[in-house]
Every structure is written in structure tokens, then in C-alpha cells.
Amino acid sequence: MPSTELVRIVSRSSPMALAQVERVRAELAALHPGIRTEVVPVTTSGDRWPGDLAALGGKGAFTKEVDQALLDGTADLAVHCLKDVPADRPLPAGTTFAAHLRRDDIRDALVHPGGLTLDQLPPGSRIGTSSVRRIAQLAVSHPHLETVPIRGNANSRLAKLDAGQADALLLAVSGLERIGAADRISEVLTVEAMCPPIGAGILALQCREDDTRTIDTVSGLGHHDTWREAAAERMFLHVLQGHCNSPIAGHAKAEPDGTLSLRGHVFTPDGKRVLKAHEWAGPLSPEDLGTSVALTLKRAGATELISAIPH
């Protein structure tokens, strides 16, 4: 790509999102020395809305304005946290994912000012999170703890914790690392203790389908195993057709020998009922693996469980 070409990168304007863009810019510069990039920050409806995301329609609250900047030609490349991109419907017409960056840590972390772990927290401790996935799992593993709704980007949530609005927070390890706040982590939870969201730790690069110049420029940043994991997870969520109030979790894992597996969980909001499945791809494609795990859970009653949750 000629160094005189410019790639305009659109992203949410939060500190974490901008840090993610800087990672992309750095990797692009290493791949294409002399490349020129420009950041186009936008504030999404999800960033502006202080209440329950379900009132905004939930899905896509953090991506609509980013997508629009891409579609109207204001930007050439969008950087998304894949977990924020709805999987129950296709990408906006005319766009495609050009690359999935190597996956970061998929685990959740506890942030407690005194450095306590979940098991050490006294009964009634207030855990700040608005994630139905985290709330459901915490209700089972630590029913003596309370959850309090807390929204905003990671920096603002940490500020709310410091202001006493919660006793501890549950946040993504990768997010804390991206904003340089990994030192705030008091415990990293295993995926068995807190199954992650679909797309956890993955940055996806989205382009217009007809923009072959940009697609060719950024495709070299793609990580094949991360793409395989993402494809399996997103098809799993697509087949389940969950809504914003349905706690769904899962993660695929590509092994060094090439094998791919997928764990999927569907919970009731109180966590008292959970459906689980774990399968290996074998000869299946990642998408077929995601479909198979979702159908296994559907046969176990996932559709009825999801439909019974108000939204």
C-alpha cells in the first residue's frame, strides 16, 4: 500500500476504545511502514444512555453510529470489540469483517480496593455489574453477595467504585489491560468460575465490502485461530437468537494441533437453571460447530428458557 494513502479509523470515543485503535495503528504501521492513519471518534447511543440498555433495544447500542460512519464514507475502517457486535443478525449490508486480531485474555476480573477475592468478600458486599451473564453466574457461586447496576466505560466504572457506589467490580481482564489498569485487579476468575461472553477479548476490523484497498491493507493483521473461535461463537449465538436480557456465555478454543472446541451455556437470570454443552469440531467447520452446540442446547430447552425471560 503506498504510504501516501490514508486509512481513516472510526471507533467509540471511550479511553478503552481509543487504546484499541492505537493497537491497530501500531500493528498497521509494523505491517505497512509509512502508512498514514487518522482516528474518527464517535459517541454511540450506548455511551450516551445512562439506563438499562434494553430500553435502547439493547443490541447494537455500541455499534450503530460506528457502522454509519463506515457506510457513509466518513471512515474506511471500524474497530469493534467483537462482544459488542450483535450476532443474531448479519453485519450491516455492504460491510464485512476484514480481520480478527489475535485474541486477548477472555477472563473476567474482580476489582476490590482492598485486594480481596470473591471468596473473601463478606456477605452483602455490593458487586458492581450490569451484565446479566455475570449476575446469573454470581447468583449461583456467591449467593450471599449482592449485585448493583453500574454502567459506563471501564474508567468511569472504576471512578464509581472509588466513589463508593459499589464495594467491588467485575470487569474484563482484557479491558483493564488495554487501559493500563491491570494493577487494579484483585482476582482473575477462571472460565469455569465465570464463563465469558461471546467474542470476549477479540478486536474485529470492519470495512465496506467494496473497499478492496482497505481490506487488502488490513487483512494481514488477521489471526486465523482467533477467526475460527469467533466464527464458532458467533454462529452459536446466532442460532440461539438470544435477547439482551438472556444470560448466554460461551467460548471456543483452538488448540495448537488444530482441533477446535466450543463450550456454550444458557442461564436463567437467577442462575438457578443452566444448560451446558461442550463439543469438538472434528471435521466440522467453525460455523457448523457453533450450530451443533446451539442445537444441543435447544434440544435441552434453551429456546423455552430464553423465551420465558422478559425483554
Stockholm file with secondary structure:
# STOCKHOLM 1.0

chainA/1-311         MPSTELVRIVSRSSPMALAQVERVRAELAALHPGIRTEVVPVTTSGDRWPGDLAALGGKGAFTKEVDQALLDGTADLAVHCLKDVPADRPLPAGTTFAAHLRRDDIRDALVHPGGLTLDQLPPGSRIGTSSVRRIAQLAVSHPHLETVPIRGNANSRLAKLDAGQADALLLAVSGLERIGAADRISEVLTVEAMCPPIGAGILALQCREDDTRTIDTVSGLGHHDTWREAAAERMFLHVLQGHCNSPIAGHAKAEPDGTLSLRGHVFTPDGKRVLKAHEWAGPLSPEDLGTSVALTLKRAGATELISAIPH
#=GR chainA/1-311 SS CCTTCEEEEEEECSHHHHHHHHHHHHHHHHHSTTCEEEEEEECCHHHHCCSCGGGGTSTTTTTHHHHHHHHTTSCSEEEEEGGGSCSSSCCCTTEEEEEECCCCCCCEEEECTTCCCGGGSCTTCEEECCCHHHHHHHHHHCTTSEEECCCSCHHHHHHHHHTTSCSEEEEEHHHHHHTTCGGGCSEECCTTTSCCCTTTTCEEEEEETTCHHHHHHHGGGCCHHHHHHHHHHHHHHHHHTCCTTSCEEEEEEECTTSCEEEEEEEECTTSSCEEEEEEECTTSCHHHHHHHHHHHHHHTTHHHHHHTSCC
#=GC SS_cons         CCTTCEEEEEEECSHHHHHHHHHHHHHHHHHSTTCEEEEEEECCHHHHCCSCGGGGTSTTTTTHHHHHHHHTTSCSEEEEEGGGSCSSSCCCTTEEEEEECCCCCCCEEEECTTCCCGGGSCTTCEEECCCHHHHHHHHHHCTTSEEECCCSCHHHHHHHHHTTSCSEEEEEHHHHHHTTCGGGCSEECCTTTSCCCTTTTCEEEEEETTCHHHHHHHGGGCCHHHHHHHHHHHHHHHHHTCCTTSCEEEEEEECTTSCEEEEEEEECTTSSCEEEEEEECTTSCHHHHHHHHHHHHHHTTHHHHHHTSCC
//
